[in-house]
Amino acid sequence: LANLGLSENTYTLFTSDHGEGALEHMQNWKNSMYDANHRVPLLFTGPGLQKNALIKNATSTIDLYPTLLELANISVPEGLDGYSLVPFLQPDKDSLYTDHPDYIFAEYHSNMANTGHFMIKQGDLKFIDFGRTPPFESYKAQLFNLSADPEELNDIAGENPELISRFTDLMSKIADIQAVDKEVKEQDKVRFLKWQKINEKDWLKQLASKAYYGPGPQKFGTPQDEAQIEKWLNGTTLQTAQQTEAV
């Protein structure tokens, strides 16, 4: 940028869409709320920004859109979930957007997780709750003190009922997580039924090929497996799927 004469009017940022477990907690990829999975780098450079500064305020990737708009002198639309980070990047500038909360919220839904994960990180505390759509009613909320327990090995939820109550109340103001989890699971069934219809002749064989890796005989794809899938789909018909998609 300097060689092209653009460094004085160009902002750059470096980030990622998710972390990578790298075998912390014996996990790879992004399939939990451990810091190794959901934390990402976020680097900004550009005219007027702080240099060589480490900013520790809670931020989220949903903050990038309003941040870039403000840096480009474009008005930020109302109703966004994210907040401009310009007050952190240019602390001497009078910004219209100074109400960034002191916490971040994240959620995760995937075939790599039994049920929905919902997280609030505030200061040194990380609160994690779960979707309890049957059969996951027994999943309990977790609480970690990242300062005292950076590896997130000691769940302190049981000894801090007041904190659990406070975080549960804050979570409820962000989203109805149980309603969200239920809707996600119904949409999982809707999408599976559509895929199953498209692959009507050999859907179980295809599913088996994606579900098992490793040496030895194929262990998935039996009539018992098919019965379990039908049990999972119980109560969701193709008509329901079509109606849901139409909405």
N, C-alpha and C positions, 0 to 999 in steps of 0.2 A: 504493500500500500504506500509506503514511504517513497519507493522508487517511482511509483506512478503518480505521486503527488496527491494521493487521496487520503492520507492519514489524518488530515485536519478537518475532513468533512464526512468521515465514515466511522460508523460504530460496528464492532464485531463482537460476537459472543460465541462461546464454546460450551456445550452442554450435552446431555444424553437423555434418552427417554426413560431409562431405568438403570438400576445397578446390575451387578453381576456377582452372584454369591461367591464365586471363586473358591468353593468348597468350605467356606465358613459355615459352621453348623452342618457340615457334610451336605451342603446344597450348592447347586449351580443355578444359573438363570435368575429369575426375578420373582419367585413364587411364594414369597412371604413378606412380612413387614419388618424383618430384621434390617438393620441399617445398611448392611452390605448389599441388600437387594433393592432398597428404594432410594438410597441417597445417590445423588449424581453431582458431577462437577458443574460449576457455573462461573464462567470467567467473562468479564466485560472489558473491553478497551474502547477508547474513543475520546474525542475532544471534550474537555470539561469534566471528565470523570476522574474520580480519585485514582491515584497511581500507587501501586504496591500496597494496596489496602486489603485487609482480610475482614470481611463483613460477616458477622455471626447471627444477624437477625434471621428469624424463621422465614423462609421463602419457599415457593413452589413453582413448578414449571408453568402452571396456569397464570403466573404473574408475568410471564414473558411478553404476551400479547399487549397488555396495557403499557408495559414498560417501553416496548419498541414504538408504540404509538406516541407516547409522550416525548421520547427522544427525537422523534420525527416531527414534533410540533403538530400532531394530529390529535384532535379531541378524543378522549376515551369514552366510548359509549357507556351509558348507565346499564346496570344489571349484570355486569360481568362478575364471575366468581373470583377472578384474580385481581391483584392490586399492583399498581405501578411501583417499581423498585427505585425509581429516580430519587426519592428522598434519601435512600441509602447510597446511591451512586454519586449524587451531587448534593451533599448535605447543605451547601450554602445557597442552593437555588430554592426560590419560593415555589413549591409544588402544590398543585391543587389536590394531590392524592396522598395524604399523609395518614390515612386511617388503616394501615396494614395491621391485621390482628397479630397477637404474639404467639400464634400457634399455626400449624399446618394440618390439613386433613388429607387423607388418601384412602382409596379403596381398591380392592383387587378381586376380580372374578375370573376364573379360568378353569379349564379341564385339569390344570395342575394343582388345584386346591379343592378340598372336599366341599367347602362352603365359602361364602363371601367373607373377606377380611376388611375391617374398617379401622382406621388408625388416626389418632390425634397425637401430635408431638408438641409439647409445650415446655419450654425450658429444658430441664434435665429429665422430664418425665415423658414416657411414651405409653399411651393407653391404646390397647387393641381389643376390639370386640368382634363378634362373629355373627353371621347369619344363622338363625336357629330354625329355619324351615326344616320340617321333618325330613330325614331322621337325625338331625344335628341339634336337637333341643338341649343336649347336655353340655354343649360348648360354653365355657365360661370366659369372661373378660380377663385380660391380663394387664399388668402394670409393671413397667421396668423403670428403674432409676439409672439413666445412662451415665451419670457422673460416677456413681458408686459401682455400677455394673455395666461397663461398656460392651461386654460381650453378650449381654442380654440372656444371662443364664438363671437369674434369680427373680422369679415372678413374685412381686410383693403385693399383689391384689388382695390376698386374704387378710393381710394385716393392716390394710388401709381402706376400710369400707367408706370413709368419708370422701376420700379422693375418687374412688370408683363412682360414688354417687354424683360427685361434681362433674367428672368427665362424661358420665352417662347423660347427664342433663345437657352438657354442652354439645355432645354428639346429636342429641335429639333436636337441637336447634339448627343443626346443619342439614340433617336428612333423617327421614324415617328409615333406618337401615334395615329393619326387618321387612318392610314393604319393598324396599329396593332388592333385597336378597330374594324374596319370593318371586318378584317379577323377572329377575335374571334367570332363576331356575325354570320358570315357565317358558321363557324365551329359548332356553337351552333345548327344551323338549320340542318347541315349535321348529327350531332349526334342524334338529335331528330328524323329525318326521319328514321335513322337506327333502333332506339328504337321502333318507331311507327310500322315499318314493322315487327319487331320481335313479338310485342304484338298486332298484327293486329285486333284480335277479341274484345279485351276489353281495348284498350289503353286509351280511355277517362276515363273509370272507374278507372283504375289504377292511372292515372294522378290526378284525382279528390281526390283520397284517400291520395295523398301526398301533395295536395295543401291546404287542409282545416283541421284545428285542433280546437276542442272546442265543447261545448254543442250545442244542437239544430240541426235543419235539415241541411243536406249537401247542400251547396250553390254553389258548383262548379260542372260542368259536364253537363250543359245544352246545347241544340243546339246552343244557342247564344255564349257560350264559345267555342264550336267547330268552329264556324264561325270566331271568333277572332283568333284562332290558325291558321286557314287556311289563314287568312289575313296576319298574321305574316310570314307564309311560302311562301307567294306569291312571285313568281320569283325564287324560289328554288325548283327544281324538283328532283326526286329520281335519275335521270340520272346525274344531276349535282353533287349530293352527291357521287355517285359511281366514277365519274371522279375525284373529289377532293380527295377522299380516295386513288385512284390509284396513284396520284401524291405523 
